Amino acid sequence: MENYLLVAFLIAIIWGVVPFFTKYVLHRIHYKSLILIESILAFLIAMTFCGCHRNDIMDDFKNVDTLSVIAIILIGLSVFSANILYYSIIKDHETYMISAITSLSPLIVLIISYFFLRERMNWFKILGVFLIVGGIFCITR
């Protein structure tokens, strides 16, 4: 197994544990408070990370064009909006169900990657994504 697969698996574990903690906290505070606390913490962690990598970051600023700035803004708005929506529903619904439904992202990524990024697909990969979607369909029934 290559290194990136191990990292991706670690990410899956982290994202698999996060809903548990999220639901736990949401039974004690409102999701709006969690968004604020999480955002402040993320900002502090990001500033520390950026401080450690400031030379690389300063070099990157020279290469940022207008379209990249728009894309970065859209990324920030999308992540923030998704978190608000996620936090607003996970408290009152089954965690596994909400996580499964939000895991439809591979299908969306497949479509966008193929049409806009021109990434290569083969039938085996497409089948894998549709098996994921089929599994999510089974879980939600």
LINKAKA-V645188 format. One line per field, one symbol per residue. ss: DSSP state (a for helix, b for strand, c for the rest). psi: psi as a letter, one per 20 degrees, with the letter a starting at -180 (. if undefined). burial: 1 if it has 16 or more other ideal C-beta (glycine too) atoms within 10 Angstrom, else 0. A space follows every 50 residues. Layout:
ss->???
psi->???
burial->???
//
This chain:
ss->ccaaaaaaaaaaaaaaaaaaaaaaaaccccaaaaaaaaaaaaaaaaaaaa aacaaaaaaaaccccaaaaaaaaaaaaaaaaaaaaaaaaaccccaaaaaa aaccaaaaaaaaaaacccccccaaaaaaaaaaaaaaaaacc
psi->prghhgghhgghgghhhghghggghiihrqhhhgggghggghgggghggh hhkhggghhhhhjprghgggggghgghggggggggghhhhhjrpghgghg gijihhgggggghghhikqpqrhgggggghhgghgggghi.
burial->00000000000000000010011011000010010000000000000000 00000000000000000000000000000000100110011000000111 01100100010000000000000000001001000100000
//
